[in-house]
């Protein structure tokens, strides 16, 4: 497939973590970005950081690890446009009021990356209904609202690429993630259906399914993980946001639906697809082992 030429990407959750790492990689390739996030101070900091990195990496001719030659055309051009706008994607009124003015300012994006997301693990019976509502509003409905706001513009121009961020926990049910899993399974279902409808407009739809990634969001959710969840998650390799971003950039000219950040994630997906009972038994064994340990601790203290 011929390499697509992209000029602008909209990125929700763009002020930190995977969203910011993807933005950094895009800017390094001369692609403009429009960052959206709930915290205006974090957004401002992210934009300042991206501009400084551009100046230090390209304008000075310093060595970089972007994969671009030092004498590439990108290093000779003006920095790509970097926009920002505070936005809570869980609020549809904000999304539908904000995006038209953003489109008027920047033009239609070639890429939309729905990266905004939250996670609050815990035992199902202990999670408040509000947690389910907030998680689904942000992760699933936020993705849907943002896509609906941008989609008509992409359809009118007859091209575009939408990358919705799900998770390995959107492919495999993980203990402790009933709220998060419900939202991320939903993102995959939405993306798969949208993919079929978007083809007639020349729009490609993909879904990114990263494993645990070293982000501020992961640090937050680690405070609430049940021990069973920690045991299951402890078997997987922790990735950096940049490792995930590199994989996304590598797939910007691909028609593949799933984007996996590493071979281990792809293997887990295929194992679960082909041998679901095997994966279930492995996780059940780990869960039972943790629960036996928890039961044994009080008896030892007596």
N, C-alpha and C positions, 0 to 999 in steps of 0.2 A: 504494500500500500504506500502511495506517495506521502511524504511527510507534509502534514498540514501546517499552514502558516497562521499562527495565532497572534493577535494584537492586544487583546484585553481579556482578563478573567475577573469575574466576581467571586469573592470568597467569603462565606459566612464563617464565624468563628475564626476570623483572620488575625486576631490580635495576639494569639499565643498558640503553642502546641503544634499540631500537624498543620493547621490552617496557615500559620505564620511561616512554617518551614516550606510549605508549597509556594507561598507568595515569594519567599526569598529566592527559591530556585527559578521561578518564572521571571522575576525581575532581572536576575543574573543572565537570563537568555534574551533580555530586551523586550519582554512582554509586560504590558501595563497591568496593574492590579487595582481592584476596588475592594477595600477591606470593610467588613461589617462585623460589629461586636457590640455587646451590651455596655461595656465600660469605655467611655470616651477617653479617659486618661490612658488606658492600656492601648487603645487604638492610636492615639497620638504618639505614644512611645514606640509602637511597632513601625509606624510610618517613618519616624525620625531614624530609627535603626536601619530600616531598609535603604533610606537615602544615603546614610553615612556609609553603609556597606558598599553601595554602588560606587560612591566617590572613592573609597579606599581600594576597592578591588579593580575597578575598570579605569577610572579617570587617572589613577596613578600608575597603571600598568603593572600593579603588583601581581605576584603569583596567586593563582586561585585553584580551587578543586572543583570548579563547576563543569569541567569537561569542555569548556569553550577555549579555543586557541587564544593566546594572549593578544594576537593581532587580528582577532575576529572583528567583523563589522560592528558587532554590538559594542565593542570597547571604544569605537570611534564616534558613536552616535550620542545624542543627548539621552539622558536617563529616561526610561519609559515613564508614563504618567502613573502616579500612585495616589489614589483617592481614598477617602475614608468617610464613613457615616455610622454614627451610633444606631444600633438596631437590635431589638429583641425579637427574634423570629417567632417566638411563641405567641406574639401578639399580632394577629392578622391585620388589625387596623393600622398598626405601625408599618407593616410590610407593604400593604397596598397603597398607603399614603406616601411612603418613602421612595419606592422603586421607580415610579414614573419620572420623578425629578432627577434621580440618579441616571436613568437612561438618557434623559435629555442632556445631562451634563457630559456624560462619557461616550454615549453611543451604545449600541447593542454589544454585549460581550460575546466573544467567541467561545468562552468556557464559563460555565457556572459550576462552582464547587460548594456543595452544601455540607459544611464541616462543623457547624455549630451543634453542640451536643452536651448533655449532662448525664451523670450516672450516680445513682444512690443505691448501692447494694444493701442487702439485709435479708433476714428471714421473711418470707412472704407474709406470715401472720402478724409480723411486727411493723411492716411498712404501712404508713398512713395512706389513706386514699389520695391525699393531696400529692404524695410523691409520685404515684402512678399518673395522675393527671398532669403534673408539671413535666414529667419525663416524656410522656407521649406528645404533649403540646410542643415541646422544644424539639425533640429528635425526629418525630414523624410528621406532625402537622407543620412544624417550622420548615421542614424540607419541602412539603407539599405547597405551602403558601409561597415560599420564595420561588419555587419552580413555576407556579402559576403566574407569578408577577413578571417573570422574565421570558417565559415560553413564547407568548405571542410575538414578541420582538424577534426572537430567534427564528420562529416559523416564517415570519415575513421576509427575513433576509435569506431564508432557504438553507441555513446551515447553523451548526452549533454543536457543542459537546457539554453534556450534563454529567457530573460525577457526584453521586450521592454517597456520603460516608456512612456505612453501616459498621459492622464489627464481626469478628469471628463468633461473638456471642449473638449475632444475628443469623448465624448458620447452624450453630450447635447450642442447644439449651444448656446453660451453665448454672449450677447451684448458686443461689443468692442473687440472681439477676432477673427476677420475674418482671420487674418494671422496665429495666433497661432492655432485656431480651424482647419483650413485647414490642417496644418501640423500634428496635433495630431489625427484627424479623419483618416488621411492617415496612421499613424503608426498602428492604429487598423486594417485597411483594409489589410495592408501589413502583419501584424502578423497573422491574421486569415487565410489568404491564405497560408503563409509560414507554419503554423501549419499543414495544410493538407499534404503538400509536405514533411515536415521534419519527419513525423512519420515513414516512411520507413527506416530511418537511426537511429531510436531510439532516436531522438532528440525531447524534449518537448519544446513547445513555449507558453509563457504566456505574458500577457500585464498588466502592473500596471497602475491603474487609480486613482492617488491621488487627493484629493481636494487641496485647498490652503494650502500650507505648509510653515512654518516660515524659509525661506531660503534667502540667499543673492539675488537670482534671484527674489523672490517675492518683496523684498524691492526695487529692481530696477524697476520692472514693476508697482509698486504702484504709482510711480511718474507720470505715463502716463494714469492711468485708468480714463475713463470718469465717471461722477457721476452715470450714470445708471449702469455701471459695478460694482462700489463700492456698490451700493444698493443691487444688486443681490448677490455679494460675501459676503456681510455683514450678510447674513442669515445662512451661513455655519460656522461650527466650524473650527478654525485654528488649524492644527496639527503641531507637532514638527517633524523634520526629523527622530528622533529615533522612534516615534510611527509608521511611515511609514515603517522604516527598520525592526522593530519587525514583522510586518505583512508579509513582504517579506520573512524573515527567516522562519516564520511558514509555508509558502507555498512552500518551496523548495522540498518537497516530494509529492506535490499535482499535479494532472493532470488537475486541473481547469484552464480554459483559463484566466478569469479575476481575478485580485488580487485587492481587495478593502481594503483601509487602515482602514476603520471604517464602522460601520453598517449604518451610515447616508449616506455615499457614495453609498453603495449597494442599499439602499432604493431609492435614487434618480434615479439610473440606472433602477431599476425595475419599478418605477412609470412612467418614461419616456418611457420605452418599452411598458408598458401595457396601459398607459393613456397619450399619447403624447400631446393631446390637452389640458389636464388639466395643465400639466407642462408649456406649452406654454402660457396659459392664466394667470397663476400666474406671470410668468416673464413679460408678456406684461403689467399687472396691475402695477407692480413695476416700470417698465420703464416709463409708462405714468404718474405715480405719481411724479416721479423725474422731468419729463419734465414740468409738470404743475407748480411745485415749482420754476423751473428755469424761467418760463415765468412770474410768479407773482412777483419775486424779483425786476425787474426794475420799475414796476408800483408803488411799495411801496416806492421806493427811490425818485420818482418825487414829 
